[in-house]
Amino acid sequence: MTPRPLASVSVDLDNLWAYLKTHGDPGWRDRPSFLPSAVPRLLEILGERGLTTTVFVVGADVVREDGAKAVAEIAAAGHEVANHSFGHEPWLHRYSRERLEDELSRTEDAIAAAGAPRPSGFRGPGYSVTRDLVELLAERGYAYDASTLPTWIGPLARAYHNRTAKNTDDGAGELFGGVSRVLAPVHAYRWQTCAGSSLVELPVTTMPLLRTPIHGSYLLQLHAISPRLARAYFRTALRLCLARGVSPSLLLHPTDVLGAADAPGMEFFPGMAAPGTRKVAWLGWVLSALREHFDVVGTGEYVSRTTVRRTRPVTRLDIGR
């Protein structure tokens, strides 16, 4: 029997305060959290489908009680816990090498203190990645990075952010990269560092050929316009992935299962007008559709089960700024 192709699913556990911070809302300093609502819903929907995934967590949350509890519950359910930086600032590309190393080490320590294994995977907030970051990850023994999003819509997403945000200070005006990212690989590949080490890069999958996003938040926007359109779009993406030999890496967020009442102050974020129950039902359909065609695992398990032969020198890393 021919084995089914692999796909991976991951969750970026961005918290309410992180969205407010990027939006320029000073209320973020109170560190409001929706983790107590989001994490049980995410674990339930994944558990109902027998899926173990990867959850990228923010260190500033994990050092708090609700974040540490979330990590313990995620790990206990069999999911991989990975590093999503400490402060969740999408302008990570502006950081010095020393500050990047601090972001990594503080989050690693917080994850270990919460009872999960030290992380072997990283994703930069806002798909932010630099050569220094890749080299540091390789030096620290990480197996993979998952920070690239090969698409051309970065400037459009940035324009929407800048139009709705209360300010664009601290590098927020440079979010999401440029149109040059459309040229980035859609398949997994290995970064080759100048020191001779390597690190797998697992891109967040975009629609083959069109290079438009297929992650949870984007699908929800289409679903708000037309559920039929959203289903057709995702089915087309899966067919193209099969035809082109692309292993989908599907990205989810807590906002994919939360309504406006669960996330006060996030009215600016696309899709928040939809009730949480409707979002949960839609996400269930998406995951079931993915499982029809693929063996679905977490990003770390995907990397461990796949032989990645494509290579790319880290000197070619284009952060698209």
Secondary structure in CASP SS format (residue, H / E / C, confidence):
PFRMAT SS
TARGET T0000
AUTHOR 0000-0000-0000
METHOD secondary structure of the structure
MODEL  1
M C 1.00
T C 1.00
P C 1.00
R C 1.00
P C 1.00
L E 1.00
A E 1.00
S E 1.00
V E 1.00
S E 1.00
V E 1.00
D E 1.00
L C 1.00
D C 1.00
N C 1.00
L H 1.00
W H 1.00
A H 1.00
Y H 1.00
L H 1.00
K H 1.00
T H 1.00
H H 1.00
G C 1.00
D C 1.00
P H 1.00
G H 1.00
W H 1.00
R H 1.00
D H 1.00
R C 1.00
P C 1.00
S C 1.00
F C 1.00
L H 1.00
P H 1.00
S H 1.00
A H 1.00
V H 1.00
P H 1.00
R H 1.00
L H 1.00
L H 1.00
E H 1.00
I H 1.00
L H 1.00
G H 1.00
E H 1.00
R C 1.00
G C 1.00
L C 1.00
T C 1.00
T C 1.00
T E 1.00
V E 1.00
F E 1.00
V E 1.00
V C 1.00
G H 1.00
A H 1.00
D H 1.00
V H 1.00
V C 1.00
R C 1.00
E H 1.00
D H 1.00
G H 1.00
A H 1.00
K H 1.00
A H 1.00
V H 1.00
A H 1.00
E H 1.00
I H 1.00
A H 1.00
A H 1.00
A C 1.00
G C 1.00
H C 1.00
E E 1.00
V E 1.00
A E 1.00
N E 1.00
H C 1.00
S C 1.00
F C 1.00
G C 1.00
H C 1.00
E C 1.00
P C 1.00
W C 1.00
L H 1.00
H H 1.00
R H 1.00
Y C 1.00
S C 1.00
R H 1.00
E H 1.00
R H 1.00
L H 1.00
E H 1.00
D H 1.00
E H 1.00
L H 1.00
S H 1.00
R H 1.00
T H 1.00
E H 1.00
D H 1.00
A H 1.00
I H 1.00
A H 1.00
A H 1.00
A C 1.00
G C 1.00
A C 1.00
P C 1.00
R C 1.00
P C 1.00
S C 1.00
G E 1.00
F E 1.00
R C 1.00
G C 1.00
P H 1.00
G H 1.00
Y H 1.00
S C 1.00
V C 1.00
T C 1.00
R H 1.00
D H 1.00
L H 1.00
V H 1.00
E H 1.00
L H 1.00
L H 1.00
A H 1.00
E H 1.00
R C 1.00
G C 1.00
Y C 1.00
A C 1.00
Y E 1.00
D E 1.00
A C 1.00
S C 1.00
T C 1.00
L C 1.00
P C 1.00
T C 1.00
W C 1.00
I C 1.00
G H 1.00
P H 1.00
L H 1.00
A H 1.00
R H 1.00
A H 1.00
Y H 1.00
H H 1.00
N H 1.00
R H 1.00
T H 1.00
A C 1.00
K C 1.00
N C 1.00
T C 1.00
D C 1.00
D C 1.00
G C 1.00
A H 1.00
G H 1.00
E H 1.00
L C 1.00
F C 1.00
G C 1.00
G C 1.00
V H 1.00
S H 1.00
R H 1.00
V H 1.00
L H 1.00
A C 1.00
P C 1.00
V C 1.00
H C 1.00
A C 1.00
Y E 1.00
R E 1.00
W E 1.00
Q E 1.00
T C 1.00
C C 1.00
A C 1.00
G C 1.00
S C 1.00
S E 1.00
L E 1.00
V E 1.00
E E 1.00
L C 1.00
P C 1.00
V C 1.00
T C 1.00
T E 1.00
M C 1.00
P C 1.00
L C 1.00
L C 1.00
R C 1.00
T C 1.00
P E 1.00
I C 1.00
H C 1.00
G H 1.00
S H 1.00
Y H 1.00
L H 1.00
L H 1.00
Q H 1.00
L H 1.00
H H 1.00
A H 1.00
I H 1.00
S C 1.00
P H 1.00
R H 1.00
L H 1.00
A H 1.00
R H 1.00
A H 1.00
Y H 1.00
F H 1.00
R H 1.00
T H 1.00
A H 1.00
L H 1.00
R H 1.00
L H 1.00
C H 1.00
L H 1.00
A H 1.00
R H 1.00
G C 1.00
V C 1.00
S C 1.00
P C 1.00
S E 1.00
L E 1.00
L E 1.00
L E 1.00
H C 1.00
P H 1.00
T H 1.00
D H 1.00
V C 1.00
L C 1.00
G C 1.00
A H 1.00
A H 1.00
D H 1.00
A C 1.00
P C 1.00
G C 1.00
M C 1.00
E C 1.00
F C 1.00
F C 1.00
P C 1.00
G C 1.00
M C 1.00
A C 1.00
A C 1.00
P C 1.00
G H 1.00
T H 1.00
R H 1.00
K H 1.00
V H 1.00
A H 1.00
W H 1.00
L H 1.00
G H 1.00
W H 1.00
V H 1.00
L H 1.00
S H 1.00
A H 1.00
L H 1.00
R H 1.00
E H 1.00
H H 1.00
F C 1.00
D E 1.00
V E 1.00
V E 1.00
G C 1.00
T H 1.00
G H 1.00
E H 1.00
Y H 1.00
V H 1.00
S H 1.00
R H 1.00
T C 1.00
T C 1.00
V C 1.00
R C 1.00
R C 1.00
T E 1.00
R E 1.00
P E 1.00
V H 1.00
T H 1.00
R H 1.00
L C 1.00
D C 1.00
I C 1.00
G C 1.00
R C 1.00
END
